[in-house]
């Protein structure tokens, strides 16, 4: 007989089968994570050589139990892997949409890196594109964004969710940012999203030294931005960072995961700068990285003005657990959530 952990990992958040409440933020997060897991299972089964009904047999419980159906699989034209999926609510009854929040009509979910031989090469290339802020140049992102744009055009932004894990979170974040710049704010769930920067949060244990390094970095970044005449535009309503601040993605990070842990320090530092009276400096610095200022490139993907950040405070046995998607639908973990807004 399988252990409870094995049954849970295969079946997902079974506790939602009898008590699903779309107004519950934990339930919504669990569903989004499950739909991302469905993409992982689809691709792993494809790599095992499954076809037809067999291909969907293992993956379908991850969406069927929440009354979704698989509308479309997103395929990477480079390696022919399944990297995303469009899910559609089976019963989009008008009753659902009389209350807020309501279930989405569509969820577009993206998986992260799979280290099996058939996908390892292309996934790692895309990870490097993330590091150098070139993800939007990839064919995978172009396919993803076309699917997002078409779905929003058909159903409306209020009826579409985005969700992604790790590399998939970067794709979802970039798609969400791009739509937000056009004033379409999509509800977005980002699990273990990469923060491409020096991992101060993991490198420096001393809180005093850590804060000192961050404060010095903010003054240097703001100084360079000011010297290069990259201040906010005269009309703040047209400032891209201000426009983006109207979008509030949900970020889920684990402090033991070096890939995403820096988001914790990034947002906490902004609050600290406000408390010590230099919030104006940080409001300039938070828009830029030194690298982007020197190169003249646009702001890095990971710099977000607004986010609802949830941190998993439970101990992790290893990196695999800290970075895994499974943690985000489990009930027994300890969470800390806070909304951070760009002022």
NORQUI-V278389 format. One record per residue. N is the residue number from 1. RES is the residue in one small letter. PHI is phi in whole degrees, -180 to 180 (* if undefined). PSI is psi in whole degrees, 0 to 359 (* if undefined). OMEGA is omega in radians with two decimals (999 if undefined). Layout:
{{N & RES & PHI & PSI & OMEGA} {N & RES & PHI & PSI & OMEGA}}
This chain:
{{1 & x & * & 139 & 3.14} {2 & x & -69 & 149 & 3.09} {3 & x & -72 & 161 & 3.09} {4 & x & -56 & 323 & -3.14} {5 & x & -64 & 319 & -3.12} {6 & x & -66 & 317 & 3.12} {7 & x & -63 & 318 & -3.14} {8 & x & -63 & 315 & -3.08} {9 & x & -66 & 326 & -3.13} {10 & x & -76 & 322 & -2.97} {11 & x & -96 & 343 & 3.13} {12 & x & 83 & 204 & -3.06} {13 & x & -77 & 82 & -3.10} {14 & x & -64 & 338 & -3.12} {15 & x & -65 & 345 & -3.13} {16 & x & -87 & 352 & -3.05} {17 & x & -65 & 329 & -3.09} {18 & x & -115 & 357 & -3.05} {19 & x & -140 & 31 & -3.10} {20 & x & -66 & 126 & 3.12} {21 & x & -132 & 112 & -3.08} {22 & x & -68 & 346 & 3.09} {23 & x & -84 & 348 & -3.11} {24 & x & -86 & 120 & -3.07} {25 & x & -65 & 326 & 3.09} {26 & x & -66 & 320 & 3.11} {27 & x & -65 & 317 & -3.14} {28 & x & -63 & 317 & 3.10} {29 & x & -62 & 317 & -3.12} {30 & x & -62 & 320 & 3.12} {31 & x & -66 & 315 & 3.13} {32 & x & -59 & 316 & 3.13} {33 & x & -65 & 322 & 3.12} {34 & x & -64 & 321 & 3.14} {35 & x & -68 & 326 & 3.03} {36 & x & -65 & 317 & 3.12} {37 & x & -60 & 326 & 3.09} {38 & x & -58 & 323 & 3.10} {39 & x & -67 & 318 & 3.09} {40 & x & -58 & 314 & -3.10} {41 & x & -67 & 320 & 3.10} {42 & x & -57 & 313 & -3.11} {43 & x & -70 & 320 & 3.12} {44 & x & -65 & 321 & 3.09} {45 & x & -68 & 323 & 3.07} {46 & x & -61 & 319 & -3.12} {47 & x & -69 & 336 & 3.08} {48 & x & -80 & 355 & 3.12} {49 & x & 93 & 12 & 3.13} {50 & x & -70 & 146 & 3.11} {51 & x & -138 & 161 & 3.03} {52 & x & 56 & 226 & -3.10} {53 & x & -61 & 324 & -3.13} {54 & x & -62 & 325 & -3.12} {55 & x & -62 & 323 & -3.08} {56 & x & -93 & 350 & -3.02} {57 & x & -60 & 315 & -3.12} {58 & x & -79 & 328 & -3.02} {59 & x & -85 & 327 & -2.99} {60 & x & -59 & 328 & 3.10} {61 & x & -59 & 336 & -3.09} {62 & x & -73 & 345 & 3.04} {63 & x & -122 & 328 & -3.11} {64 & x & -58 & 319 & -3.04} {65 & x & -66 & 343 & 3.11} {66 & x & -105 & 15 & 3.09} {67 & x & 67 & 33 & 3.00} {68 & x & -106 & 158 & 3.00} {69 & x & -126 & 154 & 3.14} {70 & x & -79 & 111 & -3.12} {71 & x & -83 & 318 & -3.04} {72 & x & -162 & 140 & 3.05} {73 & x & -100 & 134 & 3.12} {74 & x & -94 & 125 & -3.02} {75 & x & -114 & 132 & 3.06} {76 & x & -77 & 120 & -3.06} {77 & x & -69 & 344 & -3.12} {78 & x & -78 & 309 & -3.11} {79 & x & -116 & 5 & 3.11} {80 & x & 63 & 21 & 3.13} {81 & x & -82 & 156 & 3.03} {82 & x & -86 & 114 & -3.10} {83 & x & -113 & 351 & -3.12} {84 & x & -160 & 171 & 3.12} {85 & x & -151 & 148 & 3.01} {86 & x & -106 & 119 & 3.10} {87 & x & -105 & 144 & 3.14} {88 & x & -124 & 134 & 3.10} {89 & x & -65 & 130 & -3.07} {90 & x & -67 & 319 & -3.03} {91 & x & -121 & 79 & -3.12} {92 & x & -81 & 64 & -3.10} {93 & x & -73 & 141 & 3.12} {94 & x & -54 & 334 & 3.13} {95 & x & -57 & 323 & -3.12} {96 & x & -60 & 328 & -2.96} {97 & x & -98 & 11 & 3.08} {98 & x & -87 & 348 & 3.13} {99 & x & -121 & 161 & 3.12} {100 & x & -128 & 132 & -0.02} {101 & x & -79 & 156 & -3.13} {102 & x & -119 & 162 & 3.12} {103 & x & -67 & 152 & 3.12} {104 & x & -78 & 151 & 3.00} {105 & x & -76 & 327 & 3.14} {106 & x & -135 & 143 & 2.98} {107 & x & -127 & 128 & 3.09} {108 & x & -110 & 116 & -3.01} {109 & x & -118 & 147 & -3.09} {110 & x & -131 & 133 & 3.10} {111 & x & -81 & 168 & 3.05} {112 & x & -98 & 203 & -3.09} {113 & x & -70 & 136 & 2.98} {114 & x & -117 & 124 & -2.99} {115 & x & -88 & 11 & 3.03} {116 & x & -68 & 157 & -2.98} {117 & x & -59 & 327 & -3.05} {118 & x & -73 & 339 & -3.10} {119 & x & -121 & 347 & -3.01} {120 & x & -56 & 313 & -3.04} {121 & x & -61 & 307 & -3.09} {122 & x & -69 & 321 & 3.12} {123 & x & -62 & 318 & -3.14} {124 & x & -69 & 324 & 3.06} {125 & x & -60 & 319 & 3.14} {126 & x & -69 & 326 & 3.06} {127 & x & -62 & 320 & 3.10} {128 & x & -67 & 325 & 3.07} {129 & x & -63 & 325 & 3.07} {130 & x & -63 & 316 & -3.12} {131 & x & -58 & 319 & -3.09} {132 & x & -97 & 14 & 3.06} {133 & x & 57 & 44 & -3.14} {134 & x & -120 & 16 & -3.04} {135 & x & -60 & 324 & -3.09} {136 & x & -67 & 347 & 3.11} {137 & x & -85 & 352 & -3.07} {138 & x & -81 & 151 & 3.10} {139 & x & -67 & 330 & 3.13} {140 & x & -64 & 316 & 3.13} {141 & x & -67 & 321 & 3.13} {142 & x & -59 & 318 & 3.09} {143 & x & -64 & 317 & -3.14} {144 & x & -63 & 313 & -3.07} {145 & x & -69 & 325 & 3.07} {146 & x & -61 & 319 & 3.12} {147 & x & -65 & 318 & 3.13} {148 & x & -64 & 311 & -3.11} {149 & x & -61 & 316 & -3.13} {150 & x & -65 & 321 & -3.12} {151 & x & -69 & 319 & 3.11} {152 & x & -65 & 320 & 3.10} {153 & x & -61 & 322 & -3.10} {154 & x & -78 & 316 & -2.97} {155 & x & -108 & 341 & -3.07} {156 & x & 94 & 145 & -3.06} {157 & x & -61 & 326 & -3.10} {158 & x & -68 & 346 & -3.08} {159 & x & -109 & 12 & -3.08} {160 & x & -127 & 132 & 3.00} {161 & x & -109 & 152 & 2.93} {162 & x & -116 & 147 & 3.09} {163 & x & -151 & 144 & 3.12} {164 & x & -163 & 157 & 3.13} {165 & x & -126 & 132 & 3.07} {166 & x & 57 & 241 & 3.08} {167 & x & -56 & 321 & 3.10} {168 & x & -65 & 329 & 3.07} {169 & x & -67 & 324 & 3.08} {170 & x & -64 & 319 & 3.10} {171 & x & -64 & 314 & 3.13} {172 & x & -65 & 321 & -3.14} {173 & x & -65 & 316 & -3.13} {174 & x & -66 & 320 & 3.09} {175 & x & -64 & 317 & 3.13} {176 & x & -64 & 318 & 3.10} {177 & x & -61 & 315 & -3.10} {178 & x & -63 & 318 & 3.11} {179 & x & -68 & 321 & -3.12} {180 & x & -64 & 325 & 3.12} {181 & x & -65 & 338 & 3.06} {182 & x & -97 & 15 & 3.07} {183 & x & 72 & 25 & 3.02} {184 & x & -112 & 106 & -3.12} {185 & x & -96 & 113 & -3.14} {186 & x & -99 & 140 & 3.04} {187 & x & -67 & 124 & -2.94} {188 & x & -133 & 132 & -3.13} {189 & x & -117 & 116 & -3.03} {190 & x & -117 & 109 & -3.08} {191 & x & -100 & 122 & -3.12} {192 & x & 51 & 52 & -3.13} {193 & x & -72 & 136 & -3.14} {194 & x & -65 & 137 & 3.02} {195 & x & -113 & 106 & -3.00} {196 & x & -88 & 90 & -3.12} {197 & x & -165 & 173 & 3.05} {198 & x & -61 & 125 & -3.05} {199 & x & -78 & 70 & -3.11} {200 & x & -58 & 321 & -3.08} {201 & x & -59 & 325 & -3.12} {202 & x & -96 & 334 & -3.05} {203 & x & -80 & 324 & -3.02} {204 & x & -112 & 120 & -3.11} {205 & x & -87 & 326 & -3.12} {206 & x & -68 & 121 & -3.13} {207 & x & -64 & 322 & 3.14} {208 & x & -64 & 313 & 3.13} {209 & x & -66 & 320 & -3.14} {210 & x & -60 & 313 & 3.13} {211 & x & -65 & 322 & 3.12} {212 & x & -62 & 317 & 3.12} {213 & x & -64 & 317 & -3.13} {214 & x & -66 & 318 & -3.14} {215 & x & -64 & 316 & 3.11} {216 & x & -62 & 319 & 3.12} {217 & x & -62 & 321 & 3.12} {218 & x & -65 & 317 & -3.14} {219 & x & -66 & 320 & 3.13} {220 & x & -66 & 313 & -3.12} {221 & x & -63 & 315 & 3.13} {222 & x & -64 & 323 & 3.13} {223 & x & -65 & 316 & 3.12} {224 & x & -64 & 317 & -3.14} {225 & x & -61 & 318 & -3.14} {226 & x & -68 & 317 & -3.14} {227 & x & -63 & 328 & -3.13} {228 & x & -91 & 13 & 3.08} {229 & x & 58 & 38 & 3.12} {230 & x & -106 & 46 & 3.08} {231 & x & -74 & 174 & 3.04} {232 & x & -61 & 150 & 3.12} {233 & x & -66 & 161 & -3.11} {234 & x & -59 & 321 & 3.07} {235 & x & -97 & 102 & -3.06} {236 & x & -61 & 337 & 3.14} {237 & x & -67 & 340 & 3.14} {238 & x & -99 & 359 & 3.08} {239 & x & -64 & 123 & -3.11} {240 & x & -55 & 324 & -3.13} {241 & x & -69 & 324 & 3.10} {242 & x & -69 & 317 & 3.09} {243 & x & -60 & 316 & -3.13} {244 & x & -66 & 333 & -3.09} {245 & x & -66 & 345 & 3.10} {246 & x & -74 & 346 & 3.13} {247 & x & -96 & 131 & -3.11} {248 & x & -122 & 87 & 3.08} {249 & x & -73 & 154 & 3.04} {250 & x & -95 & 119 & 3.14} {251 & x & -107 & 136 & -3.14} {252 & x & -126 & 114 & -3.03} {253 & x & -131 & 156 & 3.10} {254 & x & -120 & 125 & -3.09} {255 & x & -63 & 343 & 3.10} {256 & x & -90 & 0 & 3.14} {257 & x & -103 & 105 & -3.09} {258 & x & -64 & 342 & -3.12} {259 & x & -70 & 325 & -3.05} {260 & x & -122 & 352 & -3.00} {261 & x & -60 & 333 & -3.06} {262 & x & -64 & 340 & 3.07} {263 & x & -60 & 329 & -3.13} {264 & x & -63 & 308 & 3.13} {265 & x & -66 & 324 & -3.12} {266 & x & -58 & 312 & -3.10} {267 & x & -79 & 321 & 3.13} {268 & x & -64 & 325 & 3.14} {269 & x & -63 & 322 & 3.12} {270 & x & -61 & 318 & 3.10} {271 & x & -64 & 318 & -3.13} {272 & x & -64 & 320 & 3.13} {273 & x & -63 & 324 & 3.07} {274 & x & -65 & 317 & -3.08} {275 & x & -66 & 326 & -3.11} {276 & x & -91 & 6 & 2.99} {277 & x & 89 & 14 & 3.13} {278 & x & -122 & 37 & 3.14} {279 & x & -62 & 329 & 3.14} {280 & x & -63 & 321 & 3.09} {281 & x & -63 & 314 & -3.10} {282 & x & -68 & 328 & 3.13} {283 & x & -65 & 335 & 3.02} {284 & x & -83 & 312 & -3.04} {285 & x & -65 & 324 & -3.05} {286 & x & -67 & 345 & -3.13} {287 & x & -83 & 345 & -2.97} {288 & x & -133 & 162 & 2.83} {289 & x & -116 & 155 & 3.13} {290 & x & -60 & 321 & 3.14} {291 & x & -60 & 317 & -3.13} {292 & x & -69 & 327 & 3.11} {293 & x & -67 & 316 & -3.11} {294 & x & -68 & 319 & -3.08} {295 & x & -83 & 343 & -3.09} {296 & x & 81 & 9 & -3.13} {297 & x & -77 & 169 & 3.09} {298 & x & -72 & 167 & -3.11} {299 & x & -60 & 140 & 3.12} {300 & x & -58 & 155 & -3.08} {301 & x & -58 & 323 & -2.99} {302 & x & -77 & 350 & 3.14} {303 & x & -80 & 107 & -3.07} {304 & x & -117 & 132 & 3.11} {305 & x & -73 & 323 & -3.04} {306 & x & -136 & 140 & 3.09} {307 & x & -164 & 152 & 2.99} {308 & x & -102 & 104 & -2.98} {309 & x & -97 & 126 & 3.04} {310 & x & -116 & 127 & -3.11} {311 & x & -112 & 132 & 3.06} {312 & x & -85 & 109 & -3.06} {313 & x & -88 & 355 & -3.14} {314 & x & -74 & 143 & 3.13} {315 & x & -61 & 145 & 3.09} {316 & x & -111 & 138 & -3.11} {317 & x & -69 & 324 & -3.08} {318 & x & -160 & 180 & -3.13} {319 & x & -62 & 321 & -3.10} {320 & x & -59 & 318 & 3.13} {321 & x & -72 & 319 & -3.11} {322 & x & -65 & 329 & -3.09} {323 & x & -98 & 355 & -3.01} {324 & x & -74 & 156 & 3.12} {325 & x & -77 & 334 & -3.02} {326 & x & -61 & 327 & -3.07} {327 & x & -61 & 337 & -2.97} {328 & x & -86 & 0 & 2.99} {329 & x & -121 & 2 & -3.12} {330 & x & -82 & 144 & -3.00} {331 & x & -83 & 329 & -2.91} {332 & x & -84 & 359 & -3.13} {333 & x & -81 & 161 & 3.12} {334 & x & -101 & 130 & -3.07} {335 & x & -119 & 150 & 3.00} {336 & x & -132 & 122 & -3.06} {337 & x & -123 & 145 & 3.10} {338 & x & -155 & 141 & 3.07} {339 & x & -90 & 127 & 3.08} {340 & x & -114 & 127 & -3.13} {341 & x & -123 & 142 & 3.04} {342 & x & -79 & 123 & -3.06} {343 & x & -102 & * & 999}}
